[in-house]
Amino acid sequence: MKDSKDKKEVGLVKNVLNKFKYSGQGLLYCLQNESSFVLVAIFACIIIIMGVYFDIDFLEWVISFGSLCMVSITELINTAIEATVDMVTLEYNEYAKIAKDCGSAATGIMSVLATIVNLIIFIPYFIELIIKMF
């Protein structure tokens, strides 16, 4: 009886580890193949550097990081949509175009939202920095 329970626990751990592995493979694919995702990663690094430099507070970190995560998630979903559509057909199809365009629009809207959110957070810090310079 105990062996069965141990095997189930090992199977559960292996299952969870595989999920992390597959998630990592998806992230790596996007970093290697999706220029938009690379751009998001670059902006995330810039935001992190600015956050550390300006010593933003905890809530600002949560909001800023959350907005960047939402853009990343949307880009990952858009990539999945595009790959699925391409798997189904490589020929021009109006529905395939709609699916890809809507996925791209979702990423675009989320990117604009994250930009606005981060501008709201960081513009006051830049203004304060400029004022201190004069």
DAMOLIN-V898021 format. One line per field, one symbol per residue. ss: DSSP state (~ for helix, > for strand, _ for the rest). phi: phi as a letter, one per 30 degrees, with the letter a starting at -180 (. if undefined). psi: psi as a letter, one per 30 degrees, with the letter a starting at -180 (. if undefined). A space follows every 50 residues. Layout:
# DAMOLIN-V898021
ss->???
phi->???
psi->???
This chain:
# DAMOLIN-V898021
ss->_~~~~~~~~~~~~~~~~~~~~~~~~~~~~~~~~_~~~~~~~~~~~~~~~~ ~~~~___~~~~~~~~~~~~~~~~~~~~~~~~~~~~~~~_____~~~~~~~ ~~~~~~~~~~~~~~~~~~~~~~~~~~~~~~~~~_
phi->.dedddddddddddddddddddddddddedddbcdddddddddddddddd ddddhddeddddddddddddddddddddddddddddddacddbddddddd ddddddddddddddddeddedceedddddddddc
psi->eeeeeeeeeeeeeeeeeeeeeeeeeeeeeeeffjeeeeeeeeeeeeeeee eeefhlleeeeeeeeeeeeeeeeeeeeeeeeeeeeeeekflkkeeeeeee eeeeeeeeeeeeeeeeeeeeefeeeeeeeeeff.
